[in-house]
Amino acid sequence: MPHAKPSAPEPPEPLALPREARRRLARLLGREELPLRCYEELGSCLARYLETTRAEVERKNRSAPGDVEAAIANACQTLEELVGLDSGIDADSLRILRPHARSFISAARDRITELLRMPRAYSPHELLRQTCPRLRAIFESHVAAGANTRQNLRRFVFEALFATGARTAGIDAARLDEYLDARLKR
């Protein structure tokens, strides 16, 4: 019997931008109205940003930073107790399990050390690092010649993100430039 291929996830519904936001974005592009193609591209990009943000928030609500390390440490402690001399398990089980337990504990402790050395990723920043280059590309493909300035690009991106309800208060011009100059991932 042939197996059905899993279907690709449906792209999110494009975000409908409020009329006032469309006017402000159009002005930043040096246009009277926001071109339909630009509106569609922005709606798609911002919907993907919102969907990813929501998924990240949901994921974070299920596991806080450090939970992985704590879970591994708990498993190590449980195994140490299990294969301890006074654990109360029979000698054959102890003989069979002890080498595997020690191997697991060693590997688990190594992994905890690796995880603790890794820098913590701040997910909203990573999402912006992916979204801002797309917004830059949209801006560059629809901007009128006289409006193609770095300041208008920054304001365009802030305006687009603001339309999604994204919190942009902690992002200064230098940080935004870093995001805007990030490589566009396909």
C-alpha positions, -999 to 999 in steps of 0.1 A, spaced: 0 0 0 16 34 -10 22 59 17 7 93 13 33 121 14 28 146 42 14 178 28 33 210 32 20 234 58 -4 259 44 10 294 42 -6 318 67 -34 341 55 -18 374 44 -21 401 71 -46 428 63 -30 461 70 -51 490 84 -58 518 60 -38 544 80 -7 520 81 -10 516 43 -10 554 38 21 558 60 39 530 42 30 544 8 44 578 18 76 562 29 79 546 -5 73 580 -21 40 570 -35 4 581 -33 -9 546 -26 6 514 -16 10 492 -48 -11 461 -47 19 438 -52 37 456 -23 6 452 -1 4 415 -9 41 409 -2 39 428 31 8 410 41 25 376 34 58 386 51 41 400 82 17 371 85 46 347 85 64 369 111 33 368 133 27 331 129 64 324 138 62 348 168 30 331 181 46 296 177 77 307 195 57 322 224 37 289 226 69 269 226 85 291 253 54 287 274 60 249 274 97 249 281 116 276 299 153 282 293 173 257 313 146 231 313 166 209 290 196 210 312 175 204 343 157 174 327 191 158 317 205 164 352 174 148 367 178 118 345 215 115 355 205 117 392 178 90 388 203 67 370 229 73 396 204 63 423 193 32 403 228 18 398 241 27 433 251 -1 455 223 5 479 195 9 454 180 -25 462 180 -39 426 192 -74 420 229 -81 412 222 -92 376 203 -61 368 229 -40 384 257 -57 364 238 -53 331 226 -17 337 256 -1 354 279 2 323 251 17 302 241 40 330 276 53 334 280 58 297 247 77 295 256 98 326 290 107 311 274 117 277 246 136 294 270 156 316 291 165 285 259 176 268 249 198 298 284 214 296 279 221 259 245 236 264 257 258 292 285 272 270 261 280 241 248 316 240 211 319 247 193 330 216 168 357 221 141 345 197 124 378 189 158 391 177 163 360 155 128 364 141 136 400 132 169 390 117 149 368 93 120 393 87 139 426 83 158 415 52 125 405 36 110 439 45 141 456 30 137 436 -2 100 446 -4 109 483 2 137 482 -24 115 467 -51 86 493 -46 103 525 -35 103 555 -58 137 569 -67 135 600 -45 124 581 -14 151 555 -14 169 566 18 181 546 48 159 566 70 128 558 50 138 522 49 141 521 87 108 539 92 91 516 66 102 485 86 92 500 119 58 510 105 53 475 90 63 458 123 41 482 143 11 472 122 16 437 135 17 448 171 53 439 174 72 455 202 100 475 187 108 498 216 142 481 224 155 483 188 176 513 181 188 524 146 221 505 149 204 472 158 178 477 131 206 483 106 222 451 117 189 433 110 183 450 77 218 442 65 214 405 74 215 381 46 181 373 31 173 336 37 151 319 12 
